[in-house]
Amino acid sequence: RVVYAEKARAWTEAPETVQQLWSQRYRWSYGTMQAIWKHRRSVIESGPSGRFGRVGMPLVSLFMVLAPLLAPLIDVFLLYGLVFGPTQKTIIAWLGVLAIQAVCAAYAFRLDRERMTHLISLPLQQILYRQLMYVVLLQSWITALTGGRLRWQKLRRTGVLGSPPSIPQQRAGGADRRPVA
């Protein structure tokens, strides 16, 4: 029986190397494209699947595939503005976009009750991680367009972090029961 548990927590292992991160994001990106292709007819179907297809499919296609492919233009314009254009305005515009992203991320962190100190890495994420994702998405596009098959790339589990802190157990009546030391 599956029930909603507002305070449920799950622990998972994240990739530890750039190669593992690459493989994971490549699998996710290619899988998204496969799902779009598999359900492409939902756009013209009637009923609930058609309603979902006409709204969901364009949004997934736009925000998960097309927009990330166009995102490198932001970096090209940034570099052009720094070298040839009005440098000060370019920096202010980039900092403005970064501020909007920071506010959205801070709100998400607040909702998840995460520490705000992780926001310090946001500028680094814009410089390094985003570039990695451009290439991963491009590789996924090339694989999809050439009809390539993606082999399953399972993340090797290491268990480095050990066991998570004790997790409160939930009784059938709904009250939390804490482990006894």
C-alpha atoms as one frame of an Amber mdcrd trajectory, in Angstrom:
protein
   0.000   0.000   0.000   1.422   3.348  -1.039   0.396   6.386   0.987   1.431
  10.012   1.019   4.052  10.852   3.632   4.783  14.576   3.777   7.975  14.145
   5.788   9.357  11.222   3.764  13.065  11.391   2.935  15.098   9.323   0.511
  18.850   9.010   0.163  20.551   8.158  -3.084  24.061   8.121  -4.380  25.093
  10.845  -6.772  27.778  10.444  -9.433  31.252  10.861  -7.951  33.183  11.542
 -11.139  32.619  13.720 -14.190  32.379  10.554 -16.318  29.632   9.138 -14.098
  27.789  12.485 -14.176  28.142  12.572 -17.963  26.753   9.042 -18.314  23.826
   9.766 -16.009  22.828  13.017 -17.703  23.310  11.497 -21.160  20.976   8.631
 -20.212  18.405  11.093 -18.834  18.593  13.390 -21.853  18.359  10.577 -24.379
  15.551   8.962 -22.355  13.572  12.198 -22.478  13.927  12.269 -26.252  12.874
   8.623 -26.469   9.770   9.343 -24.375   8.860  12.313 -26.576   9.238  10.168
 -29.693   7.319   7.244 -28.201   4.358   9.444 -27.254   4.451  11.813 -30.253
   0.972  10.769 -31.393  -0.550  11.969 -28.122  -0.627  15.467 -29.630  -3.354
  14.419 -32.067  -5.214  11.885 -29.898  -8.554  12.601 -28.263  -9.415  12.206
 -24.610  -7.129  12.688 -21.614  -3.976  11.572 -23.419  -4.653  14.063 -26.201
  -5.243  16.906 -23.755  -1.998  16.027 -22.002  -0.195  15.622 -25.314  -1.235
  19.014 -26.637  -0.016  20.749 -23.461   2.694  18.512 -22.036   4.532  17.393
 -25.141   5.269  20.879 -26.490   6.400  22.021 -23.029   8.708  19.035 -22.542
  10.061  19.434 -26.065  10.634  23.148 -25.600  12.123  23.217 -22.109  13.954
  19.868 -22.011  15.292  19.681 -25.568  15.073  22.842 -27.685  15.783  25.570
 -25.110  18.905  23.852 -23.756  20.212  23.551 -27.312  19.765  27.290 -27.806
  21.229  28.163 -24.401  24.837  28.334 -25.665  23.790  31.526 -27.441  23.626
  33.181 -24.014  27.285  32.368 -23.460  28.233  33.489 -26.960  26.466  36.820
 -26.420  28.129  37.143 -23.004  31.594  36.623 -24.477  30.842  38.949 -27.388
  29.582  41.615 -24.993  32.652  41.283 -22.780  35.075  41.559 -25.696  33.365
  43.883 -28.194  30.270  45.314 -26.596  29.396  47.429 -23.613  31.248  45.394
 -20.974  29.581  46.988 -17.962  26.041  46.466 -19.318  26.887  42.891 -20.262
  28.105  42.101 -16.745  25.050  43.763 -15.189  22.725  41.749 -17.458  24.514
  38.480 -16.593  24.378  39.294 -12.878  20.670  40.105 -13.265  19.958  36.706
 -14.799  22.058  35.079 -12.067  20.076  36.991  -9.407  16.762  35.748 -10.835
  18.091  32.182 -10.800  19.347  32.652  -7.225  15.934  33.875  -6.048  14.202
  30.892  -7.683  16.773  28.483  -6.235  16.499  30.067  -2.774  12.731  29.635
  -2.874  13.133  25.967  -3.862  15.704  25.465  -1.100  13.349  27.066   1.403
  10.510  24.769   0.349  12.782  21.747   0.793  14.278  23.119   4.033  17.789
  22.975   2.578  20.725  25.096   3.711  21.051  28.319   1.732  24.862  28.093
   1.800  24.675  25.793  -1.234  23.651  28.804  -3.317  27.281  29.925  -3.253
  28.008  27.403  -6.027  25.399  28.880  -8.403  27.843  31.068 -10.399  30.223
  28.109 -10.774  27.311  25.989 -11.953  26.590  28.577 -14.644  30.171  28.472
 -15.874  31.103  24.778 -15.646  28.071  22.522 -15.287  26.048  24.252 -17.979
  28.859  23.777 -20.511  28.965  20.068 -19.706  25.215  19.829 -20.219  25.451
  21.502 -23.639  27.777  18.805 -24.882  25.765  16.002 -23.257  22.572  17.236
 -24.908  24.337  17.604 -28.241  25.602  14.017 -27.957  22.055  12.868 -27.150
  20.698  14.702 -30.202  23.330  13.157 -32.472  22.616   9.677 -31.098  18.877
  10.164 -31.594  19.171  11.612 -35.110  21.546   8.889 -36.292  19.291   6.170
 -34.880  21.884   5.015 -32.389  20.919   2.750 -29.537  21.854   3.704 -26.013
  23.183   0.914 -23.867  22.199   0.955 -20.218  24.818   2.817 -18.203  24.208
   1.879 -14.609  25.896   4.022 -11.967  28.301   1.947  -9.912  27.204   2.132
  -6.273  30.026   2.720  -3.814  28.275   3.293  -0.497  30.908   5.907   0.405
  28.557   8.005   2.503  27.523   5.103   4.682  24.129   4.889   6.327  21.952
   7.971   6.603  21.064   9.269  10.064  18.336   7.377  11.872  15.018   7.712
  10.135  11.828   8.038  12.174   9.497   5.100  11.640   5.803   5.740  11.094
   3.153   3.772  12.933   0.011   2.541  11.244  -1.947   5.231  13.139   0.190
   7.945  11.562   2.152   9.036  14.649   5.943   9.173  14.356   7.919   6.666
  16.392  11.572   7.499  16.967  14.250   4.781  17.186  15.379   4.029  20.722
  19.108   4.462  21.351
